[in-house]
Amino acid sequence: MEAREWTAADAARVLRVPSSASHKYSRGVVSLRTGSPRYPGAAVLGVEGAARTGAGMVRWIGDPDVARLVLQRRPEVVTSDGRTDAWVVGSGTDARTRSGAERAALLETLRIEGTPVVIDAGALDLAAEARGPFVVTPHDGELKEVRIPLGLGVDDIEGDPLSERLERGFDERLLVVRETAVALGGVVLLKGAVTLVASPTGWWTAVRAGTPWLATAGTGDVLAGVIGALAAAAAAEGPIDAEDLARVAATGAWLHGHAGRLAARAIDGPGRPITALDVAEHLPAAWAAAPLSAP
């Protein structure tokens, strides 16, 4: 199947450039319930991704010890509840060890009507509870966490046929992503060398902006923050639906991938090793690569 590739020009149509009338609230407020005492870095990286993608305000909600690390890196972050245009949840958490209180807090967030949510990592098993619009951001190994509660992955528990399907090539991977999106009623972004994005309406695209150097710890946390910031900016202007959010997610993947290429110096050559923070720090330069128009 021919890929509908998401390009810099596509991304430019989604990215919002501030005008002289803009203020922090009009640019979008993104809140993150991410990280944990066991994985505090995920909170720091997600916040960094959101801040460097242009969020008007970033909130982080969670453990006070983790909050101190977040504030050391980004002192402008607000660590209390308040106005929120989009949420990011799950990065740096583990469904197997979460408390009942943490589960209840996640479900409360997922069930908010009309506020976009980016669902990552340790919250993927609760995605079927989300009211939308929402996007899940699994890698191959995490996709079954989304599918099993939907009844799609009952055979994945033994023998792992899902992994076999995902290894058959582009067409089969796309079929898996699209069928998952329809059953879920939300956007699915499957991370990989080619990132696939599909909405429950049938819309889909492929993002090839990245580099193999992005296969390193923490880059997915950055990506979740990037998508959250873009979703907040879109929602601050008015309600968005699943297909709008799918375009936002594809744009986030494009920005993240291009930032990875810039960090690795992989534009005209094989590149070099990078870290997740390197990717976040190159997000503003990735913005500059999109053919943006003045507001």
N, C-alpha and C positions, 0 to 999 in steps of 0.2 A: 504494500500500500504506500502511495506517495505521501511523504510527511508534509504536514502543514507547518512549516518551520516558523517559530516566533523570532522576529528580527528586531534590530535596533529601531527601525521605523515603527514597528508595532508597539514596542515599549514606549516610544516617545508619545504615542497617542494616549497612553495611560498615565504617564508621569505628569504631576501637577507642579508647575513653576509658580512660586509666590509672586504676588504683585505688591504694589505700594499699599494696598488696602488690607493685606494679609496680617493676621496675628496668630499667636500660638494655638488658639482653639480652632481657627478656621483651617489651619494646616493639619489638624487631626491629633487626637490624644489616643495613644495606644497603651494598654495595660498588659503586663505580663505576669502570669502566675507560673513561674518556671524555676528550675534549679531546686536544690535540696542540700541539706548538710553533707550528704554523701557526694553530690555532684554540684558544688556551688559554681563552678566555672560556667555551666550552661546558662545560669542567670546572667552572669557578666557578659557572656558572648551574645546572648539574645538582645540584651539592652543595647550593647554596642552596635549591633546590626540595625536596630530600630533607630537609634539616634543618628547614625551616619547615613541613613536613608532619607532623612529629612522630616521626621516626626516633629510636630509642633511641641508636644510634650510626651514624655515617657514616664509611665508609672510602673513600679514593680511591687508586687504584693507577696509576702512570704516570711520565712524565718528571719528573725532579727540579726542573727549572726551572718546569714547570707546577705542581708540588706547592707551590712557594713562593707562587705566586699564590693557590692554593686556601687555604693556611693564613693568608695575610694577611687574607682575607675571613672565614674560619671557622676560628679557631685550635683548636677542639675536634675537628676532623677528624683521623682516624688515617690515616697514609700508609704503612701496612705491612699485609701479609696477616694474616688471622686468621679467626675465626668470621664467617660470612656467611649470612644468611637469604634474601637476594635480591641479584641483580646488575643493573646497568645498563651496557650497552656500546654503543659506536658513535657517540654524540653527539660532534660536533666532530672526526671522523676522516674520511678519504677512502680508499675501497677501492682507488682507482687508484694511490695512492702509498704504501700501507702496506708494511712490510717483511715478510719471511718470518717473522721472530720475532714480530712483532705478530699476524700471521695465526694462527700456532700458539697464541699466548696466548689469542686470541679463541675459537678452536675448543676449546681445553681448557675454557674457561668454559662455552661453549654445550653441551658434552657432559656436564656434571655432571648426574647423575640426581637429580630431585626438588627441585632448587633453582630457584625461579622466576627468569627472566631477562627484562629489558626490552631489546629489540633496536631500536636507532635508527640512522638516518643511515648512517654508513660501515660498519656491520656487517650491513646488511639483506641483502646478497647471500649471506651465510653462514647465513641463518635456517633453511634447509632442513636444516642440520647439527645443529640444536638438538634436545635430547632432552626438554625440557619439564619442567614447564609453562613456556611462554614467550609473550610478546606482542610483535608488531612494531608500530612506530608511524610509518609513512610518511605523508607528504603525497602529493598526487596525482602529482607528478613523480617520487617515489621508489618508488611501488608496483611499477613494472616490475622493480625490483631484486629484489623478493621473488618475482615471478611467473615470470621468465625461467628461473631454475634449476629450477623445477617443471614446465617445459614448457608453462606456460599463456601465456607472453608471447612465443613465438617470432615471432609476427606483429607484435609491438610495436616491433621493431627498425626496420622501415621503414613509413612511413605513420602510425605511432602510433595504431592503432585503439583502444588502451586509453584514450587521452585523449578520443577521440570518445565512447566508452561512458560515461566518467565525467561527461561534459557533458550527457548525455541526461536527467538528472533523478534524483530520489531513488530510484525503484524500480530503475533500472539500476545506480546506484552501490551500492546495497545488494546486488544480485545479484553484482556484482564482488567485494565484500568477503566475502560469505558463501562464494562458490566458492573464493576464495583461502584462507580459513580451513580449509575442508575439505581442500583439496589439501595445504596446509602442515602440517596437524595441530597448529596453534597458533592463538592469538588474534590477530586483526587489528584494529587501531585505525587507521582512516583519518581523519587530521586534516582539518578543513575548517570552513566556517561552521556546518555540522551535522556533528559528529563521529560516525562510525559504528563500532560495536564488534560483532564477531561471534566466536563460538567454533566449533571444529570439530564440536561436537555439534549445531549448528543454532541455538543461542541467539543473540539479537542485541538491540541497543538503539541508540537515537539520543540524542545529547547536544546540547542546544541552549542550554547555560548561558552561552556566551561572548558576545563582542562583536567586531565587525570591527576594533577597535583592537588585537586580539591578533595581527593580521597584521603582525608586526614581528620583526626578527632576535632569535633567542635564546629565544623563548617555547617552542619545541619542546624545547629543552634542559631548561628548567624542568619541563615536563610529564613528561619521562622520569624526572627525579628524584622528582617527586611520586608517580608510579606505582610506582617502585622502593621508596620508603619504605612505601607502603601494602601492597605485596606482602610486604615483609620483616615487617611487623607481623602479617599474616595467617599467614605461614609459621612465625613464631616460636611460634604456638599449635598447630601441627600441619600435616601435609601438606595441600596444596591441589591441586586439579585445574584443568584448562583452563577449565571453566565458572566456578569460583571466581575464577580470575585475570581472566576477562572482566568480572566484576562489580567487581573491584578496579580494572581499567583504566577502566571507565565512571565509577567514583567519582572516580578521579584526574582524568579529563577534566572532570567536573562541578566539582570543587574549583578546578581551574586556570581553567576558564571563568568561574566566579563571582568568583574573585580578580581576573581581568582586568576584569570589569564594575565591581567595587568600585574598582579602581585608576583606571579611566577615568571613574569617576562616571557610569556609563552605566545605572544602575538606573532612573532616572526621566527620562532625557533622552539626547541623542545622545552625550554623553561628550566626552573629550579625549584627546590622544595620551599613550601610555604606553611604558615600556621593559620589557624582560624582568625586570629587577630589581624594578620596581614591582609586577609580577604576583607574584613570589616573596614580597615583603614583605606582601602582602595575603592570603596563604594562611591565616594564623591567623584572620583575620576571616571568611574563607570557611567555615572550620570552624564558626564561631559561627553561621552561617546555616543549618546543618543541625540538624534537631530531635533532638539527641542525648539519650540517657538516661544517667543516672549508673550506673556499674558496680555 
